[in-house]
Amino acid sequence: MKAAKREKGDVEKKSSKDEEDTNGLFASCSFSDLGLHATLCEHLQDKMGFQKPTKIQAEAIPVAISGRHALVKAATGTGKTLVYLAPIIHLLQMRQPRIDRSDGTFALVLVPTRELCMQVHGIAQKLVHRFHWIVPGYIMGGENRAKEKARLRKGISILIATPGRLLDHLKNTSSFNYSNLRWIVFDEADMILELGFGKALEEILDFLGSRAGASEQAGNKKGDVKKGSRQNLLLSATLNEKVNRLANLSLDKPVRIGLDENAVSPDNEELFIKDSVDSYNLPDQLLQRYVKVPCGSRLSVLLSILRALFEREVSQKVVVFLSTCDGVDFHYTLLNEFKLQPETNQSSKFLNCKVFRLHGNLKQEDRAKAFQGYKTEKSALLLSTDVAARGLDFPRVRCILQYDSPGEASEYVHRVGRTARLGEKGEALLFLQPIESAYLRDLELHGVSLKEYPLEKVLDSFPLSRQGIKNSYKKQPVSLEMHPWILFLERALESFVSSEPTMRKLARDAFCSWVGGYTAHRGDLKKIFVVKKLHLGHVAKSFGLKEQPSLVGRVQAKKRKREEKKEKSFKQRKVTAKKYLSSS
Ligand SMILES: Nc1ncnc2c1ncn2[C@@H]1O[C@H](COP(=O)(O)OP(=O)(O)OP(=O)(O)O)[C@@H](O)[C@H]1O
């Protein structure tokens, strides 16, 4: 019998899920029907528990094997990573003579975030298990450049990279050998562009000699890149017209997969996607709801919902999306330290679960720890900015809370896409203030419609007698702001935040950043998220503050700090220049 040993406990679960295929996600063919090498198919099945390809894999893998350029759009969690990694590994392992590290990089995968970089690298490592001569590696912001240089010098066959760091090495690492480069993959292409890497990508394409129509690549210092056999792939769950320029620059007569007929323009070679309002596919089994909460009650409602979720099911994973790094830090500390007052006879933590945080201002090692930690934990809460919104595949996430609303509808789609992956159950809850209701209509334009969350029922479920509160309110309906549980929690939160100087500082910083973030909405969303309509005192209350911190003072202090910093580095430069001049 074949090596039937399973690597992971959940492999078995996946296999049976695949066989059932209640969601029609899987194709009826096998991986070998797609033309993949037998050893790779065996590994996919026996070691990774992938019994059958998903529909998007069945459609796109043969195209990728054929060598054609492709634009691939498919819902979140449908297995797009394998769409490019499997064909690349299949074609690389076939090469005779066998490829060697000294041949340098054959495939380049560009991703928008560091966590996605690590994740794709992890999958590539699993897939090359039986092909030890193929070496995956990654380079990304926040990592040690010298160590990366050493790894590039040794040779990396499949290189996964974030754009900024890749460009850095293209410019500064002379031993980086990409003369055999055959594939460039843009995973989450629209996000890479959203993050402002458009120009960097163009420079990268120039360096790699992969800009469409380039005769001899301008600025390619290597100049010896073998051309003609390039294949580029562009993928995302939300490919929209914003990627047209990149598609034009990097793709040659691409096959369009998963883009509906109306969204493509067959007569215009240059316009790959022509949708003005894009409609997005979301998993059918995803339960999507919204809850309208007046600003001042947001924090206590968030805490109540989280508590209800973890009380309902002790072992589960939840992600809360927030708009700013300061917001994540404040809520992270609060959730780790807040306890209901002793008068309630309850001194344990308010939320009985492990809490992780992820955002771009954390040190790289803390980011990596949080990413790995949340991934392996069976029951935990992750508080994150949008760094976790794209591509991350945390197993068994049951619920996504969008506490701060996303920007464009595409961001909504990616955030909720962290749950209900590959046929799993999942629910998503969007927080809105009553003044932001129009956002629901914006989502509807993109084919996304949400039901209302039964907040009152959840709040009423808290045993108020435990808190020493009379539950006579039940006799007559009260507004959310007057709900005894909410009033009780608000008081407890305010007294907790005001009694702890660290908490107060975190709350003030989070408040200021939140208001800043609110003003940053773009385009039509500016008409929905109008900062002037906000009651800043209520915003302050949503950070447990009794009074609204002064935004003006804060802005001035920030400016002063910036100027002090500038001054200091200018003085330092002067000293260094003086030293240099006197020694020469
Ligand atoms: N054929 C398959 N059979 C079983 N599981 C699979 C198969 N293909 C992929 N998976 C698993 O499905 C999950 C989602 O895959 P992946 O992360 O590639 O999705 P995605 O489409 O890239 O999602 P996103 O758009 O969010 O980035 C992963 O856990 C992956 O291991």
The ligand as a MOL file (V3000), in Angstrom:
LIG
                    3D

  0  0  0     0  0            999 V3000
M  V30 BEGIN CTAB
M  V30 COUNTS 31 33 0 0 0
M  V30 BEGIN ATOM
M  V30 1 N -7.6210 20.6250 -4.2080 0
M  V30 2 C -7.6620 20.8960 -2.9150 0
M  V30 3 N -8.1980 20.0190 -2.0390 0
M  V30 4 C -8.2700 20.2800 -0.7150 0
M  V30 5 N -7.8040 21.4400 -0.1610 0
M  V30 6 C -7.2550 22.3590 -0.9880 0
M  V30 7 C -7.1460 22.1290 -2.4050 0
M  V30 8 N -6.5540 23.2190 -2.9500 0
M  V30 9 C -6.3050 24.0780 -1.9390 0
M  V30 10 N -6.7150 23.5710 -0.7700 0
M  V30 11 C -6.6900 24.2430 0.5600 0
M  V30 12 O -7.6580 25.2870 0.4790 0
M  V30 13 C -7.2900 26.3940 1.2690 0
M  V30 14 C -7.3830 27.6800 0.4510 0
M  V30 15 O -6.3900 27.7030 -0.5490 0
M  V30 16 P -5.6910 29.0680 -1.0210 0
M  V30 17 O -5.1350 29.7870 0.1670 0
M  V30 18 O -4.7540 28.7490 -2.1080 0
M  V30 19 O -6.9540 29.8490 -1.5530 0
M  V30 20 P -7.0350 31.2060 -2.3800 0
M  V30 21 O -8.0150 31.0040 -3.4720 0
M  V30 22 O -5.6680 31.6540 -2.7590 0
M  V30 23 O -7.6520 32.1930 -1.2930 0
M  V30 24 P -7.5050 33.8090 -1.1890 0
M  V30 25 O -8.2440 34.3970 -2.3470 0
M  V30 26 O -8.1130 34.1130 0.1150 0
M  V30 27 O -6.0460 34.0910 -1.2440 0
M  V30 28 C -5.8970 26.0770 1.7770 0
M  V30 29 O -5.9910 25.6140 3.1020 0
M  V30 30 C -5.4080 24.9720 0.8730 0
M  V30 31 O -4.4950 24.1310 1.5300 0
M  V30 END ATOM
M  V30 BEGIN BOND
M  V30 1 1 1 2
M  V30 2 1 2 3
M  V30 3 2 2 7
M  V30 4 2 3 4
M  V30 5 1 4 5
M  V30 6 2 5 6
M  V30 7 1 6 7
M  V30 8 1 6 10
M  V30 9 1 7 8
M  V30 10 2 8 9
M  V30 11 1 9 10
M  V30 12 1 10 11
M  V30 13 1 11 12
M  V30 14 1 11 30
M  V30 15 1 12 13
M  V30 16 1 13 14
M  V30 17 1 13 28
M  V30 18 1 14 15
M  V30 19 1 15 16
M  V30 20 2 16 17
M  V30 21 1 16 18
M  V30 22 1 16 19
M  V30 23 1 19 20
M  V30 24 2 20 21
M  V30 25 1 20 22
M  V30 26 1 20 23
M  V30 27 1 23 24
M  V30 28 2 24 25
M  V30 29 1 24 26
M  V30 30 1 24 27
M  V30 31 1 28 29
M  V30 32 1 28 30
M  V30 33 1 30 31
M  V30 END BOND
M  V30 END CTAB
M  END
